[in-house]
Amino acid sequence: MRTRLDHLVTSALQQRSAVPAFTCYDFTTALAVVAAAEEAGRGVILLVAPKTAATPNGLRLIGALRGLADAAAVPVAVQLDHATDLQVMSDAVTAGADSALADGSSLPYEDNIALVLAARRLLGPDVVLEAELGGLAGDEDRAFSADQPADQAGVSVAGLTDSAQVEDFVSRTGAELLAVAVGNVHGKYKGEPQLRWDVLQDIAVRTHLPLVLHGASGIPAEELVKAAAMNVGKVNFNTELRTGVLATLQEQLPAHRSDGENLQGLLGHWNQSVGSFASTTLATLTR
């Protein structure tokens, strides 16, 4: 059943749990994520990257994800992730997304606030808005940023959310969720992730809003389980999901080529890879 993102996350936090959000570049991935959520009896969030939403087929995918959410046996939200272009936000909502991350984290503070307010005016009160304060290193759609060497990707180049700005930012933007930077990065970590739980705790006491942790791929499970206790109700996954699928397809492709170009069988392995990852993640974040 399609559910408002903020309601889904708030409900999970009341149970001291967090909701995983998975970037879906295709419908096969989304089907496997929802199936894993239904098996676990837990809600889930389907994310669409802004580069995907900026294309006609990406908008068709959003429409399909909305239909999947409507038919699901568990709560499912569909969100446009990391959007900076107001037209892309509008098109995605028209296509079926019911929430968006208006991401002005790379902008000066006042411009970040202005972007979120502009998104609210454009999208209206019924669309759930997530905002981001603090910059994450890396690239959402790649293992590491296109302009950043792989050996430099990691917490050492990640910005931190300034907890002193949180109350003002939340009050002025009116966002329903707040994504924060506490040492998390997009893409692959080099070395062990070193999350600043002290910073996260300080942020959590300054706002009632559910917090969001982006770049969760590669963070050990024993670290992630701490998140909900610090009001993190949504945790985003992309890199581990993609690399797992690609590794599975690379391993299985020769056999399926020799078996009459058995695409259906190969898609079954794709589904299994996504489902296994989603199931593990749901179990990790659930109390």
N, C-alpha and C positions, 0 to 999 in steps of 0.2 A: 504494500500500500504506500502510495506516495505521501511523504510526511515533511512538514516544514523542518528545515535544517536545525533551527534553533530549538524547536521542541524535541527533536530527536536527541540532540546533544545534551540538553538540560535534563531530560529523562535519564540518560545514561549516567550523568554526574550524580544524580540523586541515589544511584546504586553504586557510586564510587567506581564507575567504569568510564571508559572513553570509547568513542565510535571511530573505527578506521575509515579512511577515505582513500579510494584507489583511483588513479588516473586511468581512464579507459580510452584508448585510441581506436578501439574497434568493438563490435558488438559481441564477438566471441569472448573477450575478456570480461565484459559486463555480465554476460550470462553466467559465467563461472563464479564471479564474485557474488552475485545474488543467490545462486544455488548454495554456495557455502554459507551465506548468511541465513538462508532458510533452514538449512540443516542445523545450524547453531541456535536458531531461534533468536537472533540478534539483528538489530538494525545496521545499516551500512550506507555509505555515501559514495556515489559515482561522480568522479571528477572529469571534466573535459578541459583540456589545455586550450589556452587562447589561440594558439596557432591552428588548432583543429577547428575551433569555433569560427575562425575567420574565413572558412571555405564553405562552399555550398554543401559538399558531402559531410562536413563537420556538423552543419546545422541539421542535416537529415539524421545524423547519428544522435544528436541531442533529442530529436523527436522520438527516435526509437528507444532511447534510454528512459524517456518520460513514460512511454507505454510500458516498458519493462517494470518501472517503479510502480505504476498503477496496478499492475497484475501481480506484484510480489506478495508473498504471504507474510512478509515482515516489513517494518518501516524502511523506506528507501528515499533518500534525497538526491537530487541531481544538481550539481553546482558547477558553474563556470569558474575555473581556477585562474589566479594570477592575471587578471585582466587590467589593462591600462587604457584601453581604447573604449570610449563610451559607446561608439556605434557597435562594436563587437558585443558589448554587454547587452545592449538593446536587442540585437539580433538573436543572441543566445536565449534571452528570456522569452522572446516571441516564439522561438523554436521549441521551448519546453523547459528550460532551466528555471528553477524556482529560487535560486540563490546565486550570489556572485561574490568573488573576492575582488574588491576594488583596490588594486595593489599600487599604492603610491609610495612604497617603502624606499624606492630609489630616488625619490624627489625630496627637496627641502621640506622641512616639517609643515609649514603652512600650506605648501602646495599639495602635500599628502592629504591634509584635511580637506582642502578644496576639491580634490578628486572624489573623495568619498561623498561629500555633500552634493556634488554634481551628479554622481551616480544615483543618489537617493532621489533627487528631483526628477531625474529622467525615468527611473524604474518604478518609482512609487513605493508606497508603504508596505505592500504585500510581498515584495521581494526581500529576502533575507540578505543582509550585507555583512560580509566579513571584511575587516580592514587589517592592514599589517603595519606594525611599528618596529623598526629595526631591520637592517639589511642582512639577507642570507647570501653567502658566497655560492657560486656554482650556477648551473643552468637547469631549469625544471625538466627540460626535454632531453638532456644529454647527461652522460656519466660525469662529465666535468665541463666547465664553461668553454665555449668555442675560443675565447680569447685568453684563456688561462691554462697553462700547462698542467697536465694531470698530476705532476708531482708537487704542485702548489695548491691543489684542492684540499681543503680541510678546515678545521676549526681555527687555525691560526689566521685566516683571512676573513673570518666571519665577523660581522658587526653584531653588537649586542643592543637589545632594546634598552633605552634609558628609562628605568622605572619611574623616575621623577616626572616624566612626561605623560605617563599612562592616564592619570585621572583627567587631565585637561583634554587629552586626545579622545578618550572615550566620551566625555561629556559633550564635546563639540561635534564629533562625527555622528553620534547616534547609531553607530554600528552595533550589530547584535553579537558578533564574535570578534575576538582580537587575536591575530597571529603574531607570535613573538619570536625574537631571535635570541637564543641563549646558548649559542655554540653549535647549533644544528646547521647543516648545510644541504644544499641541493646536490644530488649526484653522489659520488663515492667519497667516503672518508679516506684520508691517508693517515694510517695509524689508528689509534683508538679514539672514538668520539669522547670529547671532554665537555659534557654539558654543564652549564653553570646553574645548578639547582638552587643556589643561593639567590641568584638573580630572578629565577622563575618564582621562587617563594615570595620575594619582595613584590613582584608584579601581582601575584595572586591576592595579596592582602590589600592592594590598592584599587581593585575593581571587582564588581560582582559578575562581570561578563565571563562567559566560558572562553577559555584560552585555546589556541590552536598551535600545534607543533608541526611545522613543515619539515621536510627532509628527514623523515624518520628511518628511511632505509639505512641499514647498517648499525643502528643503535641497538645494543644488546637488549634482549627481552627483560632481563633483570633491572635494566634502567627504565625501560618504557613503563613497567608496572607502577613506577612511582608517579607517573604523570597525573593521573586522575586525582590523587591526593592533593595536588597543587592546582586544581581547577582546570586542568587540561581535559577538555571534553571531546576534542577532535584531533586525530593524528593522521597525517598524510603520508602515503606511500606511492612511489613511482619507480625509482631506479631498480630496487630488488625485484619488483614484479616483472619489469621488462627484461632484465638480464636473465632471470629464471626462465622465462618463455623462450628467449633466443638461444640459451644454452640447450634447452630441451629440443628445440627444433633442429639445431645444428647436429645434435647427437642422433636424432631419429630420421633425419632427412634421407640419408643413403638407403636405408631399408625401405622406406616408403616410396622412393623413386623406383627401386627394383621391383616393388610390388604393384606394378601397373600405375605408377604415379598416384598412389593412394592418398589423396588429399583429405578425405574424410577421416581416415585413420590418424593422419598427422594433426588434424584439428582436435582430435580426441586427446592427444598428448598435450597440446596447447591448453585445452580446458583443464586437464588434470594438473598441470603445473600451476595455473592461476588458482584453481580451487584449493590446492594444498597450501599455497602461500596465504590465501585469504583465511582459510580455516585456522591456521596457526596464529595469524595476527589477531583474529577475533577472540581466540582463546586467551591470548596474552593480555589483551586490553579489557577483558571481562572479569568482573569480580563475582 
